[in-house]
Amino acid sequence: MRAVCVLGTGLIGGSLMRAAARAGREVWGTAASEPTAAAGVADGFDVTTDTDAALARAAEADALVVVCVPLTALEAVLRRVDAVAPTCRLTDAVSVKVPVADAVAQFAPRTRFVGGHPMAGTAESGWPAGSADLFAGAAWVVAADDGLDVEVWRDVAELAWDCGSRVVPAAVDEHDVAVARISHLPHLFAAVLASVGAGEQGDDLALALSASSFADGTRVAGTRPELVLAMCEGNRGALLAAVDDALGRLGAMRGALASTGGLAATVRSGHEARMRWASTREPLEVPVDLGAPDVFAELRELGRRGDVVEPVKR
């Protein structure tokens, strides 16, 4: 199994290190601060603040380098990759894909890059929040644009499988449109719902009465604001389209409520959509010949159908 170098050991990077190590891989990582590195070492992992040393080791071992830093920190990390391990196998776990692909093309253009995004997380953050089980059963997007390195694509997919995830291939622009609708918009709605529920300062009656519907709907509002801002503002174009769609639906609902008091169209549409979501929880695993000449077109179509790639036996 290929060794893994994780750049950034917060919730996602720390969980990835734990999951990769449990799968039997050699893994090491970097942290932005000494306390985080010390916490990783105390838990028995090889974590350092010396990014250059970690990257030099990755270049020597031909390891897969995984960038797990916020979008706002990406440029600085990619510049070090280009300086120390310019032709390494590279992937990422950042929540948007087009800006990452653009940044890699600009700041680390010689790397063998295939983008990735594990669709997993919690409202917690940092190394202590990490878990080897975080990715179990989760969708892990692996970029499937034409011209990518098939060998590195397999590396990224195998890492996802080792972490217990399902591999969902997608073009980077299609990924960003999709996550705007099912990840980034929910973060904004959670923020609005939390604010509406809280009401005026000093009047906590509504909060005291709140139960699971409010708690579930606002859970991600507990995420550190800087992390939410990085992913949402980094996907501005796709998110604006999703917000416009949502505002149109809210406007139609308000009009119906004001005129006739009827909410059936909104409630039934939402119920049907939720049932469609439930039906995607057990996707079809499809075998794919990674040696086929049109493999990435096949992978993209597979992802659009909501299917996943059947794990390839080593």
C-alpha positions in Angstrom: 0.0 0.0 0.0 1.2 3.5 -0.9 2.4 5.7 2.0 0.4 8.8 2.8 1.6 12.3 3.8 -1.2 14.4 5.2 -0.8 18.2 5.2 -3.1 19.6 7.8 -4.2 17.5 10.8 -7.5 19.1 11.9 -10.7 17.1 11.9 -10.4 15.8 8.4 -6.6 15.4 8.2 -6.4 13.9 11.6 -9.2 11.4 10.9 -7.5 10.5 7.6 -4.3 9.8 9.4 -6.1 7.5 11.9 -8.0 5.7 9.2 -5.0 5.2 6.9 -2.9 3.9 9.8 -5.6 1.5 10.8 -5.7 0.2 7.3 -2.0 -0.7 7.6 -0.5 2.3 5.6 2.6 4.2 6.6 1.4 7.7 7.3 2.8 10.9 8.6 1.5 14.5 8.7 2.0 18.1 9.4 0.3 20.5 11.8 0.1 24.3 11.7 1.0 24.6 15.4 3.2 22.9 17.9 0.3 22.1 20.3 -1.5 20.2 17.5 1.7 18.4 16.5 2.3 17.4 20.1 -1.3 16.1 20.5 -0.8 13.9 17.4 2.5 12.6 18.7 1.0 11.9 22.1 -1.6 9.8 20.4 1.1 7.8 18.7 1.2 9.4 15.3 4.1 10.9 13.3 3.1 14.6 13.2 5.4 17.6 12.7 5.3 21.3 12.0 8.1 20.9 9.5 6.2 20.9 6.2 9.4 20.8 4.0 10.7 17.7 5.9 7.4 15.9 5.5 7.3 16.7 1.8 10.9 15.6 1.2 10.0 12.3 2.8 7.0 12.0 0.6 9.1 12.7 -2.5 11.6 10.0 -1.5 8.9 7.4 -0.7 6.7 8.3 -3.7 3.9 8.8 -1.2 0.4 10.2 -1.9 0.3 13.7 -0.5 -3.1 14.8 0.8 -3.8 18.5 1.3 -6.3 18.9 4.2 -6.1 22.7 4.9 -8.7 25.4 4.5 -9.0 27.0 1.1 -7.5 30.2 2.5 -4.3 28.4 3.4 -4.0 26.5 0.1 -1.7 28.8 -1.8 1.1 28.7 0.8 1.0 25.0 1.1 1.0 24.4 -2.6 4.1 26.7 -2.9 5.9 24.4 -0.5 4.8 21.4 -2.5 6.2 22.9 -5.7 9.4 23.8 -4.0 10.1 20.5 -2.3 8.1 17.7 -4.0 7.2 19.3 -7.4 6.2 16.0 -9.2 4.5 14.2 -6.3 1.2 12.3 -6.4 -1.2 14.9 -5.0 -4.8 15.0 -3.9 -6.8 17.0 -1.4 -9.8 17.0 0.9 -11.0 20.6 0.4 -14.7 21.2 0.1 -14.6 22.9 -3.3 -12.9 21.6 -6.4 -12.6 24.2 -9.1 -10.7 26.7 -7.0 -8.4 23.9 -5.8 -7.7 22.7 -9.3 -7.0 26.3 -10.4 -4.7 26.8 -7.5 -2.8 23.6 -8.2 -2.4 24.6 -11.9 -1.0 27.9 -10.8 1.2 27.1 -7.8 2.1 23.4 -8.2 1.6 22.7 -11.9 4.1 19.7 -12.1 2.3 17.6 -9.5 0.3 14.5 -10.5 -3.0 15.9 -9.1 -6.3 14.3 -8.7 -8.8 16.2 -6.5 -10.8 14.6 -3.8 -13.5 15.4 -1.2 -14.6 13.1 1.5 -18.2 14.0 2.3 -17.9 13.6 6.0 -17.5 15.9 9.1 -18.9 17.1 12.3 -19.5 20.5 13.9 -16.3 19.9 15.9 -12.8 20.7 14.7 -9.1 20.1 15.4 -7.0 17.0 16.0 -8.9 15.9 19.2 -12.2 15.7 17.2 -10.7 13.2 14.7 -11.8 9.6 14.4 -10.7 6.7 12.3 -14.4 6.0 11.7 -15.3 9.4 10.3 -15.3 8.3 6.7 -17.0 4.9 7.2 -19.9 4.6 4.7 -19.4 8.2 3.4 -19.2 9.3 -0.2 -15.7 10.3 -1.2 -15.7 12.3 -4.4 -12.7 11.7 -6.7 -12.3 14.1 -9.6 -13.0 12.5 -13.0 -12.1 15.2 -15.6 -10.4 14.2 -18.9 -6.6 14.2 -18.9 -6.1 13.1 -15.3 -3.5 10.6 -14.3 -5.3 7.2 -14.1 -2.6 5.7 -11.8 -3.0 8.5 -9.3 -6.8 8.3 -9.7 -6.5 4.7 -8.5 -4.3 5.8 -5.6 -6.9 8.3 -4.4 -9.7 5.8 -4.8 -7.8 3.1 -2.9 -7.2 5.5 -0.1 -10.9 6.3 0.1 -11.8 2.6 0.1 -9.2 1.9 2.8 -10.9 4.6 4.9 -14.2 2.9 4.5 -15.8 5.3 2.0 -17.7 4.9 -1.3 -16.0 6.4 -4.3 -18.2 8.8 -6.3 -16.5 10.2 -9.4 -17.4 13.7 -10.7 -16.2 16.5 -12.8 -14.9 19.3 -10.6 -17.4 21.9 -11.8 -20.3 19.5 -11.3 -19.0 18.7 -7.8 -19.1 22.3 -6.9 -22.7 22.8 -8.1 -23.8 19.7 -6.2 -22.1 20.6 -2.9 -23.5 24.2 -3.0 -27.0 22.6 -2.9 -26.4 19.9 -0.3 -23.6 21.2 1.9 -22.9 24.9 1.6 -26.6 26.1 1.4 -27.5 24.0 4.5 -24.8 25.8 6.4 -26.3 29.1 5.5 -29.8 27.9 6.2 -28.6 26.6 9.6 -27.2 30.0 10.4 -30.5 31.8 9.5 -32.6 29.2 11.3 -30.5 29.5 14.4 -30.7 33.3 14.3 -34.5 33.2 13.8 -34.9 30.7 16.6 -32.8 32.8 19.0 -34.8 35.9 18.4 -34.0 39.0 20.5 -31.3 38.9 23.1 -32.8 38.3 26.5 -35.8 36.3 25.3 -34.8 32.7 25.4 -38.3 31.1 25.6 -38.1 29.8 22.0 -34.7 28.3 22.6 -35.9 26.7 25.9 -38.8 25.1 24.0 -36.7 23.8 21.1 -36.3 20.1 20.5 -34.9 17.8 17.9 -36.2 19.6 14.8 -34.4 22.8 15.8 -31.3 21.0 17.0 -31.0 18.9 13.8 -31.6 21.9 11.6 -29.0 24.1 13.2 -26.3 21.5 14.0 -23.8 22.7 11.5 -24.2 26.3 12.7 -21.9 25.1 15.5 -19.0 24.8 13.1 -16.2 27.3 13.5 -17.3 30.4 11.4 -13.9 30.7 9.6 -14.3 27.2 8.2 -17.8 27.8 7.0 -16.7 31.1 5.4 -13.8 29.5 3.6 -15.9 26.8 1.9 -19.0 28.9 1.2 -17.2 32.0 -0.1 -14.9 29.8 -2.0 -17.8 28.4 -4.0 -19.5 31.8 -4.5 -20.8 31.3 -8.1 -22.5 27.9 -7.5 -23.8 28.9 -4.1 -25.4 32.0 -5.5 -27.4 29.9 -7.9 -28.5 27.6 -5.0 -29.5 30.6 -2.9 -31.5 32.0 -5.8 -33.3 28.6 -6.1 -34.0 28.5 -2.4 -35.3 32.1 -2.3 -37.6 31.4 -5.2 -39.1 28.5 -3.4 -39.4 30.5 -0.1 -41.0 33.3 -2.0 -43.6 30.9 -3.6 -44.3 29.4 -0.2 -44.7 32.8 1.4 -47.1 33.9 -1.3 -49.2 30.8 -0.8 -49.2 31.2 3.0 -50.2 34.9 2.7 -53.0 34.3 0.1 -54.6 31.0 0.8 -52.8 29.7 3.9 -51.9 26.6 2.0 -48.5 25.0 2.3 -49.1 21.7 0.6 -47.0 22.3 -2.4 -43.9 23.1 -0.4 -44.3 20.4 2.2 -45.1 17.6 -0.3 -42.2 18.6 -2.6 -39.8 18.5 0.4 -41.2 15.2 1.5 -40.7 13.7 -1.9 -37.2 15.1 -2.1 -36.3 13.6 1.3 -37.6 10.2 0.1 -35.4 10.4 -3.0 -32.4 11.1 -0.7 -33.2 8.1 1.4 -33.2 5.9 -1.8 -29.6 7.0 -2.5 -28.2 5.6 0.8 -27.4 2.2 -0.7 -25.9 3.0 -4.2 -25.2 0.5 -6.8 -21.5 -0.5 -7.0 -20.4 -0.6 -10.6 -17.1 -2.2 -11.9 -15.0 0.1 -14.0 -12.1 -0.7 -16.3 -9.6 2.0 -15.5 -7.7 1.0 -18.6 -10.5 1.9 -21.0 -9.8 4.9 -23.4 -13.0 6.7 -22.3 -12.7 5.9 -18.7 -13.3 9.4 -17.3 -16.4 9.9 -19.4 -17.7 6.6 -18.0 -16.8 7.6 -14.5 -18.6 11.0 -14.7 -21.8 9.4 -16.0 -21.6 6.8 -13.2 -21.4 9.6 -10.7 -24.3 11.5 -12.2 -26.5 8.4 -11.8 -25.7 8.3 -8.1 -23.8 5.1 -8.4 -20.3 4.3 -6.9 -17.2 2.6 -8.2 -16.8 -1.0 -7.2 -13.7 -1.4 -5.1 -10.8 -2.8 -7.2 -9.0 -5.7 -5.6 -5.2 -5.2 -5.2 
